[in-house]
Amino acid sequence: MPTDPLDDFILAAARALDLPLEPAWQPAVKANLAVTLKHAALVAEFELPDEAEPAPVFRA
Amino acid sequence: MVEAALERIARLNPTLNAFTAVTAERARAKAGAIDNRPDKARLPLAGVPFAVKNLFDIEGLATVAGSKINRTRPKAPRDATLIERLEAAGAVLIGALNMGEYAYDFTGENVHDGPSRNPHDLTRMSGGSSGGSGSAVGGGLTPLALGSDTNGSIRVPSSFCGIFGLKPTYGRLTRAGSFPFVASLDHLGPFARSVRDLALSYDVMQGPDADDPACDQRDVEPTVPVLDDGLEGLRIAVAGGYFKKGAFAEALEALARVAKAANATDEIEIPEAARGRAAAYVITATEGAALHVGRLRKQAHDFDPAVRDRLIAGAMVPATLVAKAQIFRRWYREQFLTLFARYDAILAPATPCAAPMIGQQTFTLDGVELPVRPNVGIYTQPISFIGLPVVAVPVPLKPLPIGVQIIAPPWREDIVLRIAHALEQMGVVAAPKPEL
């Protein structure tokens, strides 16, 4: 049976990035990540020109 | 005034749970010193008690920021700059206030300290994350408080607790000596029971500060002198579309009352507000995670579990999506600012509903059942995302008050305070007295 890619990603990210993750926490972490990625997709799908500058501007 | 506030705190704080520390000894000493000053009459806030969200540094106390983890931090060696500025104007610090853990909250609940309670209905939320600030000012324990607002944490408690709150322009008030959450979105500001108190405190807190790199170099621009200028000549619009979708009846009623009094007949659409809110959500999740990832690795069990799970998720969001959100932020700002060529101010609901029950997990917005905790700020997030100044004004509906946002272009706090004051003079907005 195929696994949910988001579950796979969370387990791999926790190991690769040294993030704490107990099995009991995983459903809530997944729910939160899913909501954040949904919001992020809404932003990312909005097309802007390559020249569009990010909001923060570093000044030396 | 200080003794009266301390007496009221002693009597009511066991019920409201607004204060986490009361600095009575310091307050009495400071009040006595002010009483003996020959120039007392010239101090704009002589003897006025105030309290601060417990993410502000208070000399001699650990800055807990609503957490268990920070309780072992060294005691702060000095007060936050805004405390120093208020006290230089004669105000007297009386304590530290409850808040949601690390400010990642819209409810005013705290697993370590218990919830701060809504003074108008003790079974209901104070709002977060500056819940203690809302509860303390709403309950009359102090006439003035400070809080922080990253996505709505001043405006939400103002709305739920029926008080005035000012979230100034991003970069206007120094954040030096406060515990951060999301550096690119964090603001500090005051709560009060009248617009004049809000403006008085705001005016004395302005000014550059090298200790906060985001603090602007602008000189002080006093707002008290223009408070009585009225609504004449101001073009005020109502935000429609996104800002009405999902609003409960009480939010729409409050907005309609304020719009009518302000003669705001035009309804406008703020371009891509939903995406603005979404981008703020992404930046918050990831910058918040970046701040706390070290503590997550070492002390994950010491966090509020709800905060911990959000932060862990935030640490897993790809950086490409965060960069996109920051690019969108600039575009969104430009679109929003074009509206201010036609209007001096825009009105919008502060919260989709009046205060939910403490512990309530979900509510229904626009026919969809959603978790309360992250969604109370749907109308505040698209505004603070680009740092606009806002006063949340309380509309004293029964049985519970609810707030409306008055939004102006960057650096025009004078406009929002002037409008709020005019509405207050008309009796349309007011901080209702709770029965406690």
Interface residues (C-beta under 8 A of the other chain):
Chain A: F9 I10 A13 A14 L17 D18 L19 P20 L21 W25 A28 V29 K30 N32 L33 V35 T36 L37 H39 A40 L42 V43 A44 F46 L48 A52 E53 P54 A55 P56
Chain B: S184 E272 A274 R275 R277 A278 A279 Y281 V282 A285 V293 L296 R297 A300 P305 A306 R308 D309 R310 I312 A313 G314 A315 M316 V317 T320 L321 A323 K324 A325 Q326 I327 F328 R329 R330 W331 R333 P374 I386
